[in-house]
Amino acid sequence: MSVTPTLPPVNRRIADELGVRENQVAAAVDLLDGGATVPFIARYRKEATGTLDDTQLRTLEERLRYLRELEERRIAVLESVESQGKLDDALKAQIMSAESKARLEDIYLPFKPKRRTKAQIAREAGLEPLADGLLNDPTVNPEAAAAAFVDAEKGVADAQAALDGARSILVERFSEDADLIGELRERMWNRGRLVSKVRAGKETEGAKFADYFDFAEPFPKLPSHRILAMFRGEKEEILDLTMAPDEQDADAVPSQRTDYEVSIAARFGIKDLGRPADKWLNDTVRWTWRTRVLLHLGIDLRARLRQHAEDDAVKVFAGNLRDLLLAAPAGTRPTMGLDPGLRTGVKVAVVDGTGKCVATETIYPHAPARRWDESIAALAALAGRFGVELIAIGNGTASRETDKLAGELIAKFPELKLTKVVVSEAGASVYSASAYASQELPGMDVSLRGAVSIARRLQDPLAELVKIDPKSIGVGQYQHDLTEASLSRSLDAVVEDCVNAVGVDVNTASAPLLTRVSGITTGLAENIVQHRDGNGPFRSREQLKSVPRLGPKAFEQCAGFLRIPGGDDPLDSSSVHPEAYPVVRRILSSTGTSLKELIGQSTKLSALRPQDFVDEQFGLPTVTDILAELEKPGRDPRPAFKTATFAEGVETLADLKPGMVLEGVVTNVAAFGAFVDIGVHQDGLVHVSAMSRTFVKDPRDVAKPGDIVRVKVLDVDIPRKRIGLTLRLEDEAAASDGRRRGGDGDRGPRQGDRQGDRKRDGGRGNGRGGAGGGRRGNAGAAAQPSGSLADALRKAGYGK
């Protein structure tokens, strides 16, 4: 009796991949299946999972999804093959041992229901014995053997038709051998190249893809941004792409058999010994390779390249989004938001410390109206009346002109003590036209809502940006080319992790922000807001249980992340979960102090031994977290708020000269380098090779969106709107002719890839390349985190 081999259980496979114990994975899987979220498990179930962190848990969650989908597909394949009466022990063993979806589909291919093929028609005509006979005995003369199968009634008119049918049968058999295809696929991946050529007559139209007009690179060495750039060039009908199987020219037709053909022939015992059927069989092998296998592998490798590129691009987008969301908040300071525009004017909104809009206005300082002095007077009056401390200026069209206006306002009225900050307006138009904005700002003109959003995102980027679809924030590379499902799932996870890492004031949070809290659905978030509006602010976490539909499970998931500053119990403003309050009581009893006397007292708390308070329910990790929280209750993981300014007199590309050293803001980080805003309406690129004196594997190790950096201008290409920068201030700049000499193969196709955010005044686009967003920063030769909120959001998206 044969034993069918099977793969290790899902939990064990994940444990091996993560390098953790199987019981840790099993505990996490049980919690996830029970409805727990990753933030909740990472924060409050450390004992169960053996302190798996949120990154490990996200990976676990993704692999669990994949492996369960694989098991579902495995069952479907088994049922399909069995229904055909073709499932034997050997085939079942192959299916049960398939480690990936690709391998499973290779095995299933010969049994997959398909339209009637030439091979199937040939079998129905009785030609399979001819195919088998020639394959098994090459000493037989093909024409003579085929003559015996001529049958006009079966559609076999002559010997050649019989041989063509027999060849179709063998071609299908050879091309559907799972082990062979798997071997050839890996060989082609390791030896093949992606070859790109410009289409005839498309050189001028496709100038932005010039780096790929005559380009080839091995599959394993292709970085994600090049893959996506070439795929986009193909989609726009500028480039022709070829999956070349090896180093030879993709268009060459070798006179001798390729290694791939040799492998196919060897797999089925085909040789060239001069026997009557040898030539026919070898021609069949060549036909198999060129018409079926090469095409099939090309499709497979194209999908593999895209998946590889998408995975990397999603990681870049997610990392940049995390930096933006966790940018430093300016805090509860009255803020004036300026949404710049030319013909339609600058929209002005003043919000108080809580984010409530208290005044709006439209001014016309720029052409064609040019009511400059009148506009300054209007802004000064609003600032004085409402005690404005900060001015948030949107970064789109007329941003620099409006920044100059704010600068003159500050100079003329120093007693107002104003600070101006240019912030990203990415997604502001999306928010302005949303149903939530209509509900939040009823009766307000859509154009003014954008100014409100700009002001609020300076006060607290996280609270404001959660109102916008993460994809509209536009801090990815080639984000519009990515699969919707994988991108959305990853970005939603980032938002969820960031919101729960910071915590949410339940008495001020909007419904969209509450929706991102662990365990809270959209309906439940609305119920919380309605309960708050109808009954006043929550005084304790226990009162949350009176919210309709907020049951024990939801309370368990959300309570630790919802904060109540100034409530009845100081612990309700901390990250200590209500279920762990008894631990705190034991600590207070042991020290003989009150909570007010102990909280924030580092000396007293550091003298305590966490292990003294461990019990059956709460282990050392939880107790350690509780003591850390008591030391700094309600601590915000985001950095301190800072601002920076651009160089005066450097406002356009024409103002730039090679050799200039400028302060700038990292707006976006991609696999090939970092984009930096230096205030000229066009981001410059610090290529990864110019980011450090040492080798940089991941640009995000050096710079993050929002970092303030000092950069040197290496070269400027005004016609192509490209700026070459370096973080290595000792680097020598190019000649001062303002033109870039040569390219690095990474720059062209990325221009214009920034998420568009068209607005009412004719479009927010300012022609910036790349796709970035971030706050400002400073540093020396290497970027240092700045913690500036508004600047961290700077230029998160631009017009197309």
N, C-alpha and C positions, 0 to 999 in steps of 0.2 A: 504494500500500500504506500503510494507516494505521499510525501508531505509538501504542501504548497507553501513556499517561502513567503513571508510577509515582512513588511517594513516595521521598524520599532514603533510603538504607540506615539501618537502625536505629541503628548507631553514630554516624552523622552527625547524625541527629535529636537524639540524647541530647547529643552534643557541643554542638550549637547551643543547646539548652535550658540546659545547665550553663555555657555560655560558656567552654568549654575546647577543646583540640585533639582532633581525631578519633582520633589515634594514642594519646592518653591513655586515651580511652574504650575503644578496641580492646584495649589492654593489660589494663585492668581487667576487661573482659568475658572475655578469655582466662583470666585468673587465677581469676575466679569460676567459669567453666565447668570449670576444672581442679580445683575443690574447695577453693580457698583461701577463707578467711573475710574479712569486711570488716576486723576488727581486725588480722589478719595483713598484709593488703595495705596498710592505712593506715600500719602501723608499720615493716614490713620490706621493702616493695617500692616505696619512694618513687621510686627511679630509673625504674622501669618505667612508673609512672602519672604521672610528672611532679608528684609530691607531692600527689595528690588526698587530701583529708582524709576522716575517717570520715563526716562529714555528707554530703559530696559523693558518697561511695561508696554510702551508704545510699539517697540519692536516685537515683543511677544504677541501683542494684539494683532499686528499685521500678519505675522507668520501663522497664527492660529486661524485667521480668516483664510489664508492661502491654502493651508493644509486641509482644512475642513472642506473647502471647495474642491480640492483634489480628491478627497475621499468620496464626495458626492458624485464627482465625475467618474471615478473608478467603478462605483456601483452601477451607474448608468451604462458604462461600457460593458461590464460583465453581463448585465441583463440583455443588452442589444445583441451581443455575440451569442449568448445562450439561446435567444429566441430564434437565431438563424441556424441553430443546431450545429455550431462549429466550435463550441467551447470544449477543449480537452484539457487535461491536466497541465500539459506544457504551456499552453496559451494562458491558462489561468494563472500559472506561476509567474509568467512574464507580466501580466496585468497587475498582479498583487505586489510585485516588487518594483513597479515604476515609481521613481523618486520625484518626478516632476510632471507638470502638465504636458510639457513638450514630449517627453518620453512616452507618456500614456497615449498621446495622440499618434505618435509614430507607430505604436503597436496596433492601435485601432484602425489605422488608415486602410488596410486591405479589407476590413469588414464594415467600413463605414458606408451606409447607404448612399449611393450616388446615381447620377443619371447613367443611362446605358452608354458604356464606353466602347471603344473599338475592340478592346480585349474581350469584353463581355459578349459582344456580337460574334466575335471569332469563336469563342467557346460554344455559343449556341449553334454555330455552324459546324461544330465537331472538330475544330482545328487544334485543340489542346494536345492530343496525342502526337501531332506533327511537331509542335513546339518541344514537348518533352523528349521525343525521339531524337531530334537534332541536338538538343542540349546534352543528352546522356550518351549519344554515340556520334561524335563528329566525323566518323569515317563514312557516314551515309552522305550520298550526294543530295543536296537540298532540292534541286529541281526534280530529280527522279522521285524523291520521297513525296514531294508536294503534288505530283501528278495524280497520286492515288486519292487525294482529298478534293479533287475538282468535282463540284456538284452545283450545277446552275440553279437548281431548286433551292439550295441553301445560300445562294448568293455568292458562291465561289466559282467565278467564271473560268479561271485558268490557274496554272501553277503559280504564277506570280501573285495572284490574289490570295492563294493559300499561304504563300510565304509571308506576305504582308500581314495576314491575320495572325500567323504564328509569332511574327515579330512583335505585334501589339501585345500579345499575351505575355511574352518574356519581358518586354519593356515595363509593363505594369508590375510584374512579379519582382523584377530587379529594383524598381524605384520605390516599392513599398516594403522592402526588407528593413524592419525597424533597427536592428543592430547596425546594418550597413549605413543607413541614413544618419544615425546618431554619430557614427565614427566620422563620416565625411563632413558633417556639419561642424564638428569641433575642429577638424583639420582646416576647413575653409576659414573658420573664425580666426584661427591662429596664424594662417598663412596668407589670407586674402586681404584685399584693400578696397576701400571705397574710392572710386574714381569719379571725378567731376569735370565736366567740360561745358563751356558756354555754348548755347545754341547759336547757330549762324544768324547774324544780323541783330543779336540781342546785346552786343557789347555796350552800347551807349545807354540803352534803357535799363540795363542791369548793372550799372557801374558800381552800385553799393555791394555787389557780390564779386567784385573784381578779384578778390583773393582766391576765389574758387573757380576761375575760368579755365584753369589747367592745373588740377590739383589731385593728388592721390596720397592716401595715408593708410597704414595697416589698421584693420578693424579694432584690435585691442588698444591701440594708442590714441584713438580718436577721442578728444574731450567732448563733453556734452554740448557745449556751445557751438562747436564746428558742425556736429551732426545736425543739430536743429537749424543752423544757418543754411546748410546745404539742402536740407529737406524743404526749407522755406523757399530757397531759390528754385528748386524743382517745381514746387507748387505754383510759384509765380511764373513758370514757364521760361525761366532764364537759364537754368542749368539742366543738363542731362546727367543722371547718376547711374553708375554701373557697379554692380557687386562683382568685382574681379576675384577669381578663385585663388590667384597667386600673384607673384611679382611680375609676371609677363604682362605686356600691354593688353588691355581689356579687349581690344578689337582684333588682336592677332589670332590667326587660326593655325595652330601648330600642326606640323606635318606628321608628328608622331603622337602616340597615345599619351595623354596626361597621366599623372600619378593617380588621379581620381578614377580614370577609366581602368587603370591597372588594378586598382582595388576592387572595382566592381567585377572585373573579369575573374580575379582570384577568388572572390567570394563564391562564385558559381562554377569554379573549376574550368574556366574557359582559357585556352592557350592557343598560340599560333604555331602549330607543328606541321603546317602544310597539308593538313587533312581536308577533304572536300568541304566540310561544313565550317571549318575554322574561320574563314574570311567572313562568312555570313554571320556567324556568332559574334565576331569582334566588331563588325559593323553595327550589330544590334546593341552591343555595349556602348559604342560611341553615340549611337542614336539615343540611348537611355540617358547618358550623361548630358548631352547637349539639349535635348528637348524636354526632359522631365526633371532629372535630379538637379541640374544647375539652376533651373528656373525655381524649383521648389526650395532649394537652399537659399537662393537669393531673396525670396519672400521671407523665409525664416530669419535670415540675418538682418534684413531690413527691419523686421519687427523687433529683433533683439537689440539692434542699435537704437531704435526709437525708445524702447523700454529703458535701456541704460541711460540715454540722454534725459528722458523724462524723470527718472529717479533722481539723477543729479540735480536737474533743474528745480524739481520740487523741494529738494533739500536746501538749495540756495534760497528759494523764495521763502520757505518756512523759517530759515535762520534769520533772514533780513526782516521778515514780519515780526518775529519774536523781539528783535532789537528795537523796532519801532514801537511796538506795544509796551515794552518795558522801558521806554525813554522816560526821563525825569519829568515829573509834573511841576508846572509853575506853582500850582496850589491855589488856594482860595483867595485869589487877588483879583480885584476888579480889572477887567480886560476889555480893550477895544479891538474888534476885529475889522480889518480892512480887506475887502474883496476887490482887487484892482480891476479897472477897466478903462478903456479910452473913450470912445464915443458914448457908451452907455453910462459912464461915470464910475466912481468908486463907491461901492456899497459899504456902509458903516453900520456896525452893531456894537452896542455896549452891553456886556453881561456883568452881573454882580459876582461876588465871591462864590455863590452857589451855582453859577452858570445860568441864572435866570436873565432873560433879555429884558433890559430896562429902557432901551432907546435904540432907534434906528434912523438912518438918514442916508441920502445919496448926495455926494459932492462931485464937482466937475473940474478938477484941477488941470487936467491934461487936454491936449488938442482933441477936438477943435474948439471947445469952450474956453479953455485956459483961464479958469477962474481960480487962480492959485492962492492969492491972498485971502479971498473969501473962504476957500476951503480950509486953510490953516486956522482962520478965526472960528469956523464951525467946529473943527476938531478940538480946539482949545476950550471952547465953551462946554462941549460934552465931557471932556476929560476933567475939567474943574468941577462941573456939576455932580458927577458921579464918582469922584475920587479915583479915577482910572490910574493904574500903576503900570500896566503893560499894554503895548500895542502889537497885535499879531497881524502880520501882513502876508496875504496869500502870494504864492510864488509864481503865478501865471503871467499872462500878458499884462504889461505896464507895472510889473512888480518892482523893478529897479526905480522907475519914475516915482512910484508911490512910496518906496523906501526913502527916496530923497525928500519927498514931501514930509514924511514923518521926522526925518532928521532935522529939517528946518523948524518944524513945530517944537521939537525938543530944545533946539538952540534958542528960539525966541521966547520960550516959556520955561526956563530952567526951574522955576518954582514948582512946576507940576511934577517934577522928578519922575519923568516917564522913561521907560526902557522899550526899545523897539526890537522885534524879533521877526524875521521872515520864516514862515512856516509852510508846510506842504498843504496844498488845497486838494490833494488827490482824493477823489471820491466825493468832494463837496457837492458837486452837481447831482450825483447819485442820491446823496442824502436829501438834498433840497427838494427833489421831486418825489421822494418816497412817501408812502402812506403814513409812516411813523412821524416824519417831519410835519406833515399836515396836522396830525394829532397833537404833536408836541408844541408846534408854533401855529396855531389856528389863526386864519385871517391874515397872516403875514405873506407878503409877496415872495414868490419862489426865489427871486434874485437876492433878496435880503437874508434868506435862510442860510445861504452859503457863508455870509459874513459871521453869522452866529456860530456856525460850526467851526470856522477858522479860529474864532476867539476861544471857544471851549476846548479845542484840541491843544491849545497852548496851556490851558489850565490843567487838563488831564487827558493825555492822548488815548489812554486805554479806554476810559469811559466814553469818549466820543467816537473812536474808531470802531468800536464793537457795533455801532449802528450801521456800519457800511459792510457790504460783502467784501471779505478779505481780498478777493481777486481784483476789486476796483482800486485797491491801494497801490497796486502796480510796482512792487519791489522785486520782481523776478526777472529771469532771463528767458526770453522767448515764451512768456507765459501764455500767449494766445495760441501757441502751437501744442499746448499740453492737454492731455486727456482730462476732461472735466471732473470725472469721478475721483481720480487719484489726487488731483490738485485740491479739490474741495475738502476731501477727507483729511488731508494733511494739514491744510490751513485751518480748518475748524478745530483740529486737535491742538494746534499752536495757540489759537485764541483761548480755548478752554484752559490750557495749562497756564497761560499768562494771567488770565482773570483770577483763577484760583490761587495762584502763587501770591498775588497781591492782596486778595481779599476784597470784599465788597461791603460798603456801608449800606445796609438794607433800608435805611431811612432816606437816602438820597439817590440810590441807584435807579436808572431807567429800566424799563422792561427789557430792552435788548441786552443790557448788561447783566441783568438777573438771569436771563435765559442761558447765559454762558456759564453760570455757576453749576457745580456738580449737583445732579439730581433734580434740577429745575427745568421744566418744560416751558414752552411758550405760554400755554394756558395758565400754568401755575405762576409764572412771572407776572402776568396780568392780574391774577387774583391777589398777589402780594401788594401790587401797586394800588389796586382798588381798596383793599383792606386798610392800607396806610392812609389813603386819601379820606376814607370814610371814618376811621377811628383814631387818627392821629399817629404820630411816630411810635414805633415799637420801643418798649422800655426793656424788654428782655427777649432772649432767644426762645424762651418757653412760650411766649405769646405767638410765635410763628405757628404753633400747633393749632391755633384757632383760625388760620387761613383755610378757606374751603379747598379741599382736595390735597392739602399738604399733610399726607399721612406719615406714619412712623418711618417708612422706608425713605421717603423724600427728605424727612427731617434729618435722618441719620446721614444722608449723603451731603446735604447742603449746610447744616448748622455750623460746622467748623469754619466755613468760608464766608459766612455772613457776619458782619461786625456791627455792633451797636455802641458807638462811642457815647459816653455820658449816660449810659443806661443804669439800671438798678444794680447790676453786678459787673464789676470791672472786668471779670473774665470774659464777659460777652463782647468785649472789644478786642479780644485776643484771638489767636489761632488755636487755642486749647479747645478741644471738642467737648461739648457738654457731658458726654459719657465719661470723660476723664476728670471732671470736676472733683470727684471723691479723692483722687490722687492729690490734688492741690490742697484739699481740706486736711489730708494726712500730713502734708508738708507743713502746713500752718500749725497744726497741733504739735508736731515734733519741734518746731522752732519757737513755739509760744508767742507768735506774732500774728498780727492781722494782715490781711492781704495788702492793704494800703501801706503798711510798714515794710513789707517784704518786696513788693513789686518794684522792679528797677534797681534793687540794691545788689550790685554785682559782688561786693565783698561777702555778704551773707550767703548769697546763692552759690557762689563758687566753693564755699566751705562745705556744702551739702554733698553727700554721696548718693548718686542716683540709684545705686543698687539697694539702698536701704528702703526704697519706696516701691520696689517691684512686687507685684502680686501675680495671681494666676491669670488675670485678665490683661494687665498692662506690664509689658516687659521693659528691659533697659532702653531700647530705642525710643519708646514713647515717653518714658520718664525723662530721659535726656532732652528730648524736644520740649517738654513742658518747662523744665528749668531754664532752657535757653529763651523760651518765650516770656517767662516771668522776668527775665533780666532785661529784655527789650520788648515789652508788650506792643503788639500791633505794628511791629517794624515793617517798613516798606522795603522790599528788595530792590526797588529802583534807585538809580543814582541821584545825586543832588542836581538841581537845576542850574544851568549856566547858559550864558549867551556869548556870541562872538559877532564880529562885524567884518565886512569885506573891505578891500582896499579902495580908497577914494580915487576916482578918475579911471578905474578899470571896470568898464561897464559893457563893452562889446568885444567881439573877437578882434576887431581892428586895434583895440587898446593893448592887446597882449604882445609881448616881445619875448623871444627866447632868452632864458637866463633870469627872468623875473622870479622872485620868491614871494609867494602869496599865501595867505591863510585861506583855507577852504573847508568845506564840509563833505564828508563821505556820504554820498546819497544812495549808493547801491554797491553791493559786492557780488561779483560773479566768479565763475571758475577761472576766468582769465585775468582778473585784476579788479580794481576798484574805480568807480566813477566818483569824481570829486567836483562839487559845485564851487566855482571861484567867482561867481557873481557876474557872468557874462552871457547868461541865457543859453548856455551850452556847456554841459558837463564835460570835463576833461577825463581822460583815462590814464590811470597809473597801471601800466601793464604789470602782471605778476612778477616779471623779471626786473622791475624797477621799484619793488616794494621794500626790499631789504638788502643788506649786504650779504646775507646768507640765503641759501636755497629756501624757497617758500613752497610748501606742498599745497596748503590751503590758504588762499588770500584772507579768509576770515580769521586766521590766526594773527594777522597783522592789523587789520582794520575792520571796523563794523560800521553799519549805517549810523550816522550821527556823530562819529568821531571828528574832532577838530584836528586838522593836520596842516602842517606847513609843507608846501610843494614847490618845486621848481618847474617852470615852463620849459620843456625840451624843444617843442616845435609846434607850429600852428599851421593848419591847412584851412584857409578861409573858404575856398570854393566847396570843399567837402565837409566843412563844419566839424573839424576834428582838432582836438587839443591833446598833445602828448605831454604827460606830467611824470614827475618822479618824486618819490619820498626821500630819495638819497640826494640830499642837497649838494653834495660834492660832484654830482654827475655833470658832464659838460653838455651844454645846450647845442642845438643845431645852429647852422648859419641863420642869420636874421632876415632871410628872404620871406619868411612867413609861410613857407610851403613845406609839407612833409616829404622827406626823401625815403621812398620805399614804404613797405608795410610789414606788419608782423604776422599777417595771416589770420589775425584774430579780430580785426577792427571793423572792416567794412559792413558786413551784413547786420551788425548789431545796431547801427544807427537807426533811430526812429522806432526802436522797439519798446519805447516807454508806454505804459498804459495811458490811453487818452482819457481826457476829462473835459469834453467840450462844454462850453458854457454859453450863456445867453448873449454875450457881447461879440459873438462871432467866432468863438473857439478859444480855448485856453492854451492851445498849442504854442510852444515857443521854439520848436525845432530841436529840442535837445535829443541827443542820441542815448541809446541804452535804455534801461528800465530801472529807475532807481528812486529812492526816497530816503530821507534821513535827516538827522539834526546836525548842527555844526560842531566844529571842534578845533583843537589846537594840538600841537605836539612838536617834536623835533623831527628827526629823520624817520621815526616810527610813530604810527598812530597810537594815541592813548585815549581810552574811553573818556568821554566828556560828561555824559549824563545829562546833556541838554535836551529837554523835552521837545520844545517846538522845533528846534533845529534837527532833532532826531527824526522828525517827520518831514523834513524839508524835501521838497520835490519828489514826493513819493509817486507821482504820475504826471504825464504831460500829454498835450494834444497830439493827435496823429498828424 
